[in-house]
């Protein structure tokens, strides 16, 4: 009876267990954020700032949305 409950929980929340297993290996969670340094042309930075002003979103949000597309 309990093994059925355990299997149901594992199947229902498999992504959580896979994320924790991956964390044990890499020490990184998929929803974790990291800061990186990148070099962009001034024109691109100005465009990002204009989009930021118009939408009210942060530059990192704008970049994430564009990358995910």
Secondary structure by P-SEA (a helix, b strand, c coil): caaaaaaaaaaaaaaaaaaaaaaaaccccccbbbbbbbbbcaaaaaaaaaaaaaccccaaaaaaaaaac
